[in-house]
Amino acid sequence: MDFTLDETQSELRTLAGGLLGREAATERIEAHEAGGAPYDAGLWRSLAQAGLLGACLPEEAGGAGLGPVEAAVLLREAGAHVAPAPLLASLVAGLAVARHGSPEQRAALAPLAEGRAVLTAALRGPGRDLGAAPVVTARPGRDGWLLTGRAGTVPYAAQASAILIPAATADGVGLFLVAPGTATLRPVRVSTGEPAATLALHDSPGEPVGGPDGRAAADLRLLALAGIVAVASGVLAGALALTTEHIRNRRQFGRALAEFQAVTVQIADVYIAARTLDVAMWSGVWRLAEGMDAEADADLSVAALTVTDAALAALHTCQHLHGGIGLDVAYPLHRHFAWGKHHAHLLGGVEARLDAIGALL
């Protein structure tokens, strides 16, 4: 297979990388963190004005109608720059609605494309792995569907205009859009500093997305898996770039660190982990875009295992090669480490990913 990006995807990567390089530069991120806002609204507007928020949304919402590969391109750049914006949550939820929603629901994605809204999704129940059977239930009421139960940590729940929630019905598993104001939200701190909350629903009204056959909910899981590993791939790439620059310029005993064999071997291990993750991630998102869900699930599961194992070990190596500065929160590497740990946690850890691969086999 040739995973070389085509012209459109390459231009998208160049545009996203250039914009994030300016709008999510270290000093901008530091100013955002000092301000205490849930996300960088200026960055969010810039992403919308550049057409990046709408790139993977349907044309009826003002988007370009692109798919999972292009979403992975954007999310990888967001991870590389540890951009303080709800891009992962919004793109995953937006793509799910674009692929399974009604024409009205697809058109209603326009505020997201314009940067006036945020979407998110409840991907896990409390203490459950990604893709486990939902603990939220849905039943038909007088005026529509009513959802009851608890959802695990949901990013940007309080800031979102709607939350996608998988729920068990009498006929299977459905996917529903729920307004945050109809649920009880309990704020949760996560290692990236992003806002999140757990949800408690009691007869909260929900708008179905797709049918009750479980296809929409299953697709949401795959899209989330693809998005998480794409962000993690970018996070590791960004950490590798920082570390490579550091060992090239840092000198000890009259020599650059990069000239020491032990350092060279360790940075090579980081590169190998990054390339391993990239190959599995691009293979998975390409298969997902082609409708090869079973094959995509297998590849993305391998990528997810790499995120929780080799990639996390590689981030430890990056910190080690920086010495004491790697632990200093005044130096940008700590954000990459925090993001790497957080996304590994989202995937459930090594044992959970091995169990997922075993189930597929």
Buried (B, 14 or more C-beta within 10 A) or exposed (E): EEEEBEEBBEEBBEBBBEBBEEBBEEEBBEEBBEEEBBBBEBBBBBBBEBBBBBBBBBEBBBBBBBBBBBBBBBBBBBBBBBBBBBBBBBBBBBBBBBBBBEEEBBBBBBBBBBBEBBBBBBBBBEEBBBBBEBBBBBEEEEEEBBBBBBBBBBBBBBBBBBBBBBBBBEEEBBBBBBBBEBBEBEEBEBBBBBBBBBBBBEEBBBBBBBBBEBBBBBBBBBBBBBBBBBBBBBBBBBBBBBBBEBBEEBEEEEEEBBBBEEBEEBBEBBBEBBEBBBBBBBBBBBBBBEEBBEBBBBBBBBBBBBBBBBBBEBBEBBBEBBEEEBEEEEBBBBBBBBBBBBBBEBBBBBEBBBBBBEEEE
